[in-house]
């Protein structure tokens, strides 16, 4: 039984909270156990090619960068492919919600691993959207002239049919290998998605909606991704 008490709480509340605390600890333990299994995966496939992307960050928009250069002095690269195709009016609302959070934690993540977000839209349009959202920390890339998204299952049958995928790559013995990628549908990176996890703490729970609330609409998304 927990020794913690809050003002005016009942015995009924404390007993129920103590039972829930056990479930919460089991969940944390499960997350850690899954992460350990992930780290123990066998070596994935070698990178298909040293793709060439274009920077989409302010000050270097359109400049070329090779995949291998994204690692810098790190041995691990997290590369999030978000949904913003070349003919989209606005990017995906959910992906934007994720990158909102990624941008503010990038400076911490990059102490340990390289971290970037890539979209299929041209570099200048990604940069314009980054300015509108206030993104300033995370490395932003355009894969508009690359087959990366198609090769690594980040899109459907065209450049405009994009999917959200987090991939992780690792350098070993002078070569680059695929380590892990999200393969779950729906909330594929749920554990690092600030909005949904914060709502889980509330008595109302997660709203019964498909995407986080935004102050904008994506006509392309609404028309071509009706589900």
Secondary structure, DSSP 8 states (H G I E B T S, - for coil): ------TT--HHHHHHHHHHHHHHHHHHHHHHHHHHHHHT-----B-SS--EEEE-STTSTT-EEEGGGGGTT-SEEEEEE----TT-SS--HHHHHHHHHHHHHHHHHTTTSEEEEEESS-HHHHHHHHHHHT--SSEEEE-TT-SHHHHTT-BSSSTTSB--EEEEEEEETTEEEEEEE---SSSTTGGG-HHHHHHHTSSS-S-S-SS---S---HHHHHH---
